Amino acid sequence: MKNEQNYTTGKEFHLIAFSSCGIDTHIMFFVILLIYLLTMLGNLFIIILVYLDYRLHTPMYFFLCNLAVQDIMFVSAILPKLIAITITGDNSISFIACLTQVFMFAICVDTDFFLLAVMAFDRFVAICIPLRYYFIMSPRLCIILVATPWILYVCNGICYCFLFSALSFCKSHDLNYIFCDIKTVLGLSCSNTAHIQTLISVEAVVFGFLPLTFTLTSYVNIIATILKIKSSAVRLKTFSSCSSHLTVVLMFCGTSLSLYVKPNSEDSQELDRLIPFLYVGLVPMLNPIVYSLRNKQVWSATRAVYGKFKKQILKMHFYIHM
């Protein structure tokens, strides 16, 4: 008869990445809290701004809003638990909470790749075939391009939950990671995980490399079109209109894919903890900043919304003191 302590369905795990890295927990608390607050405020700012300013009611900003929603969901599934760990010192996470993180990871990362590819296609149509832009990027197509990944990847996340709930864990329950990453959790299982490993490999190609290839192909065509423009001023203005998106693509895809194509080794454990923190925390935080600082339309919309808000405040102040 097997020892129950060594053979369990995995009711609890322990996230030990921070406790093993030697960084002061107070510093980590303020860093993670700051990243979480900036991510939430920045992405909510983008969503509210696009909703309030009719000039931003375009396909590009519709996709950007969905990217902001996805970023909010992703960080909300990961960072609050890290904040709690730094406050209480309790690094345990229940199996249900761990499954939730696996579910959100499967949805949000794949959706991110798809949305970035869709946004690249939007820029390709706008720059390479501008006369047909509004015909191609119709409201119906935009809704289909957004609804498809959400439906597809929610089903994918549910599939992972069923697969993981059937696993047994007879090894250590210590996850040397900042959240319940799919590969890391599989490494603790004593069940046969070959089918899940195969699924991950297939999905890395279909949901990761194929959208990335599509995105990069779109930008090769965009850059080729920009280089054909004779006016240097127009060329610079056209490139700046899509440089923000290209920056986000390189940040997210570079960090997330590098972790999954890199072979596992003992010497790379410190790097393994840093890379996920980049795409879980820093990239969602930087997305709205990159799009805001490098986008004149966003600045113009911000001033317009602020002006309207200021007028409403002055009106309220006037009526109160009448």
C-alpha positions as CSV (number, residue, x, y, z in Angstrom):
1,M,0.0,0.0,0.0
2,K,1.4,3.4,-1.0
3,N,2.2,6.1,1.5
4,E,-0.5,8.7,1.3
5,Q,2.0,11.5,2.1
6,N,4.0,10.5,-1.0
7,Y,1.1,9.9,-3.3
8,T,-1.6,12.5,-3.6
9,T,-3.8,14.1,-6.1
10,G,-2.2,17.4,-5.3
11,K,-4.3,19.4,-3.0
12,E,-1.7,22.1,-2.4
13,F,1.5,23.4,-3.9
14,H,4.2,25.8,-2.7
15,L,5.6,28.7,-4.8
16,I,9.2,28.9,-3.5
17,A,10.7,31.1,-6.3
18,F,11.0,34.2,-4.1
19,S,12.1,32.4,-0.9
20,S,15.0,30.8,-2.8
21,C,16.2,33.9,-4.7
22,G,17.4,35.8,-1.6
23,I,15.6,39.1,-2.4
24,D,14.1,41.0,0.6
25,T,10.3,40.4,0.7
26,H,9.5,44.0,1.6
27,I,11.2,45.2,-1.6
28,M,9.4,42.5,-3.6
29,F,6.1,43.5,-2.1
30,F,6.4,47.2,-3.1
31,V,7.8,46.3,-6.6
32,I,5.0,43.8,-7.4
33,L,2.3,46.0,-5.9
34,L,3.6,49.0,-8.0
35,I,3.6,46.9,-11.1
36,Y,0.1,45.5,-10.5
37,L,-1.3,49.0,-9.8
38,L,0.3,50.6,-12.8
39,T,-0.8,47.7,-15.0
40,M,-4.4,47.9,-13.8
41,L,-4.5,51.7,-14.0
42,G,-2.8,51.9,-17.4
43,N,-5.0,49.3,-19.1
44,L,-8.2,50.7,-17.5
45,F,-7.1,54.1,-18.8
46,I,-6.8,52.7,-22.4
47,I,-10.2,51.0,-22.2
48,I,-12.0,54.1,-20.7
49,L,-10.3,56.5,-23.2
50,V,-11.3,54.4,-26.2
51,Y,-14.8,54.2,-24.9
52,L,-15.2,57.9,-24.3
53,D,-13.5,59.3,-27.4
54,Y,-15.3,58.5,-30.7
55,R,-12.1,59.2,-32.7
56,L,-10.6,56.1,-31.2
57,H,-13.6,53.9,-32.3
58,T,-11.5,52.2,-35.0
59,P,-10.5,48.5,-35.5
60,M,-7.0,49.1,-34.1
61,Y,-8.2,50.5,-30.8
62,F,-10.9,47.9,-30.6
63,F,-8.2,45.3,-30.7
64,L,-6.1,47.3,-28.3
65,C,-9.0,47.3,-25.8
66,N,-9.2,43.5,-26.0
67,L,-5.5,43.3,-25.4
68,A,-5.9,45.5,-22.3
69,V,-8.7,43.3,-21.0
70,Q,-6.6,40.2,-21.5
71,D,-3.6,41.9,-19.6
72,I,-5.9,42.8,-16.7
73,M,-7.1,39.2,-16.4
74,F,-3.6,37.8,-16.7
75,V,-2.0,39.9,-14.0
76,S,-5.0,39.6,-11.7
77,A,-4.7,35.8,-11.8
78,I,-0.9,35.9,-10.9
79,L,0.2,39.0,-9.1
80,P,-2.2,39.2,-6.2
81,K,-1.0,35.8,-5.0
82,L,2.6,37.0,-5.2
83,I,1.7,40.1,-3.2
84,A,0.0,37.9,-0.5
85,I,3.1,35.7,-0.3
86,T,5.4,38.7,0.3
87,I,3.0,40.0,3.0
88,T,2.2,36.8,4.9
89,G,5.2,34.6,4.0
90,D,2.7,31.8,3.3
91,N,3.7,30.4,-0.1
92,S,1.1,27.7,-0.3
93,I,-1.4,27.7,-3.1
94,S,-4.4,25.3,-3.3
95,F,-4.8,22.9,-6.2
96,I,-8.0,24.8,-7.3
97,A,-6.1,28.1,-7.3
98,C,-3.3,26.5,-9.2
99,L,-5.7,25.2,-11.8
100,T,-7.2,28.7,-12.1
101,Q,-3.7,30.0,-12.9
102,V,-3.1,27.3,-15.4
103,F,-6.5,28.1,-17.0
104,M,-5.8,31.8,-17.2
105,F,-2.3,31.2,-18.5
106,A,-3.6,29.0,-21.3
107,I,-6.2,31.6,-22.2
108,C,-4.3,34.8,-21.9
109,V,-0.9,33.9,-23.4
110,D,-2.5,32.3,-26.5
111,T,-4.9,35.2,-26.9
112,D,-2.1,37.6,-26.7
113,F,-0.3,36.0,-29.6
114,F,-3.5,36.0,-31.6
115,L,-4.4,39.6,-30.9
116,L,-0.9,40.8,-31.7
117,A,-1.2,39.0,-35.1
118,V,-4.6,40.6,-35.7
119,M,-3.2,44.0,-34.9
120,A,-0.3,43.4,-37.2
121,F,-2.8,42.5,-40.0
122,D,-4.7,45.7,-39.2
123,R,-1.6,47.8,-39.7
124,F,-0.7,45.9,-42.8
125,V,-4.1,46.7,-44.4
126,A,-4.0,50.3,-43.2
127,I,-0.5,50.9,-44.7
128,C,-0.2,48.6,-47.6
129,I,-3.7,48.7,-49.0
130,P,-5.2,51.8,-47.4
131,L,-8.0,52.4,-50.0
132,R,-9.6,49.1,-49.1
133,Y,-9.0,49.4,-45.3
134,Y,-12.6,50.1,-44.2
135,F,-14.0,47.5,-46.7
136,I,-11.7,44.8,-45.4
137,M,-11.7,45.7,-41.7
138,S,-15.4,45.7,-41.4
139,P,-17.1,45.7,-37.9
140,R,-18.3,42.1,-38.6
141,L,-14.7,40.9,-39.3
142,C,-13.4,42.7,-36.3
143,I,-15.9,41.0,-34.0
144,I,-15.1,37.6,-35.5
145,L,-11.3,38.2,-35.1
146,V,-11.8,39.0,-31.4
147,A,-14.5,36.4,-30.6
148,T,-12.6,33.6,-32.2
149,P,-9.6,33.5,-29.9
150,W,-11.6,34.0,-26.7
151,I,-13.9,31.1,-27.5
152,L,-11.1,28.9,-28.8
153,Y,-8.7,29.5,-25.9
154,V,-11.4,29.3,-23.2
155,C,-12.1,25.8,-24.5
156,N,-8.4,25.1,-24.5
157,G,-8.1,26.3,-20.9
158,I,-10.9,24.0,-19.8
159,C,-9.2,21.1,-21.6
160,Y,-6.0,21.8,-19.6
161,C,-8.0,21.9,-16.4
162,F,-9.5,18.5,-17.1
163,L,-6.1,17.0,-18.0
164,F,-4.4,18.4,-14.9
165,S,-7.2,17.4,-12.5
166,A,-6.6,13.8,-13.5
167,L,-2.8,13.9,-12.6
168,S,-1.3,12.5,-9.5
169,F,1.6,14.1,-7.7
170,C,4.0,11.9,-5.7
171,K,7.1,14.1,-5.9
172,S,7.8,17.4,-4.1
173,H,5.0,20.0,-4.2
174,D,7.5,22.8,-4.3
175,L,7.2,24.9,-7.4
176,N,10.4,26.8,-8.1
177,Y,8.4,29.4,-10.0
178,I,6.4,32.6,-9.4
179,F,3.1,30.9,-10.4
180,C,1.6,27.6,-11.5
181,D,3.2,27.4,-14.9
182,I,2.0,24.5,-17.0
183,K,5.5,22.9,-17.6
184,T,6.6,23.4,-14.0
185,V,3.5,21.7,-12.6
186,L,3.9,18.8,-15.0
187,G,7.4,18.3,-13.8
188,L,6.0,17.4,-10.3
189,S,3.6,14.8,-11.5
190,C,4.2,11.1,-11.3
191,S,1.5,10.3,-13.9
192,N,2.2,9.8,-17.5
193,T,2.2,13.3,-19.0
194,A,3.5,12.4,-22.5
195,H,0.1,13.3,-24.0
196,I,0.1,16.7,-22.3
197,Q,3.7,17.4,-23.3
198,T,2.8,16.6,-26.9
199,L,-0.2,19.0,-26.7
200,I,2.0,21.8,-25.3
201,S,4.5,21.3,-28.2
202,V,1.8,21.3,-30.8
203,E,0.2,24.4,-29.3
204,A,3.5,26.2,-29.1
205,V,3.7,25.9,-32.9
206,V,0.0,26.5,-33.7
207,F,-0.8,29.1,-31.2
208,G,2.7,30.7,-30.7
209,F,5.0,30.4,-33.7
210,L,2.4,30.6,-36.4
211,P,0.8,33.9,-35.2
212,L,4.3,35.2,-34.6
213,T,5.3,34.3,-38.1
214,F,2.2,35.9,-39.5
215,T,2.9,39.0,-37.4
216,L,6.6,39.3,-38.6
217,T,5.5,38.6,-42.2
218,S,3.0,41.5,-42.0
219,Y,5.7,43.8,-40.7
220,V,8.2,42.8,-43.4
221,N,5.5,43.8,-46.0
222,I,4.8,47.0,-44.0
223,I,8.5,48.0,-43.8
224,A,8.9,47.2,-47.5
225,T,5.9,49.5,-48.3
226,I,7.2,52.3,-46.0
227,L,10.7,52.2,-47.7
228,K,9.0,52.8,-51.1
229,I,7.6,56.1,-49.8
230,K,9.6,59.0,-51.3
231,S,9.0,61.6,-48.7
232,S,11.2,61.0,-45.6
233,A,8.7,62.9,-43.4
234,V,5.8,60.7,-44.5
235,R,8.0,57.6,-44.2
236,L,8.9,58.5,-40.6
237,K,5.3,59.3,-39.7
238,T,4.0,56.1,-41.2
239,F,6.6,54.0,-39.4
240,S,5.9,55.7,-36.1
241,S,2.2,54.8,-36.4
242,C,3.1,51.0,-36.1
243,S,6.3,51.1,-34.1
244,S,4.5,51.0,-30.8
245,H,2.8,47.7,-31.8
246,L,6.1,46.3,-33.1
247,T,7.8,47.1,-29.7
248,V,5.0,45.3,-27.8
249,V,5.3,42.2,-30.2
250,L,9.1,42.0,-29.6
251,M,8.7,42.4,-25.8
252,F,6.0,39.8,-25.3
253,C,7.0,37.2,-27.9
254,G,10.7,37.4,-27.1
255,T,10.2,36.8,-23.4
256,S,7.4,34.2,-23.6
257,L,8.7,32.0,-26.4
258,S,12.3,32.1,-25.2
259,L,11.2,30.4,-22.0
260,Y,9.5,27.5,-23.9
261,V,12.1,26.9,-26.6
262,K,15.0,27.1,-24.1
263,P,16.1,23.7,-22.8
264,N,15.8,23.1,-19.0
265,S,19.0,23.1,-17.0
266,E,20.1,23.6,-13.4
267,D,22.3,26.6,-14.5
268,S,19.3,28.5,-15.9
269,Q,17.0,28.4,-12.9
270,E,17.6,32.0,-12.0
271,L,16.9,33.1,-15.6
272,D,13.8,30.9,-15.6
273,R,12.4,32.9,-12.7
274,L,13.2,36.3,-14.3
275,I,11.8,35.7,-17.8
276,P,8.2,34.8,-16.6
277,F,8.2,37.9,-14.4
278,L,8.9,40.0,-17.5
279,Y,6.0,38.8,-19.5
280,V,3.6,38.3,-16.5
281,G,4.4,41.7,-14.9
282,L,6.4,44.1,-16.9
283,V,5.0,43.5,-20.4
284,P,1.3,44.1,-19.4
285,M,2.4,47.2,-17.5
286,L,4.4,48.6,-20.4
287,N,1.8,47.9,-23.1
288,P,-0.4,51.0,-22.3
289,I,2.7,53.1,-21.6
290,V,4.2,52.2,-25.0
291,Y,0.9,52.9,-26.8
292,S,0.3,56.1,-25.0
293,L,3.8,57.8,-25.1
294,R,4.3,57.0,-28.8
295,N,0.8,57.7,-30.0
296,K,-0.4,61.2,-30.9
297,Q,-4.0,60.1,-31.2
298,V,-4.0,58.8,-27.7
299,W,-2.5,62.1,-26.4
300,S,-5.1,64.1,-28.4
301,A,-7.9,61.9,-27.1
302,T,-6.6,62.3,-23.5
303,R,-6.6,66.1,-23.8
304,A,-10.1,66.1,-25.3
305,V,-11.5,63.8,-22.6
306,Y,-9.8,65.8,-19.8
307,G,-11.3,69.0,-21.3
308,K,-14.8,67.5,-21.2
309,F,-14.3,66.2,-17.7
310,K,-13.0,69.6,-16.5
311,K,-16.0,71.3,-18.0
312,Q,-18.4,68.9,-16.2
313,I,-16.6,69.6,-12.9
314,L,-16.8,73.3,-13.4
315,K,-20.6,73.0,-14.1
316,M,-21.2,71.0,-11.0
317,H,-19.2,73.5,-9.0
318,F,-21.2,76.3,-10.5
319,Y,-24.6,74.7,-9.7
320,I,-23.5,73.8,-6.1
321,H,-22.6,77.4,-5.4
322,M,-25.7,79.0,-7.0
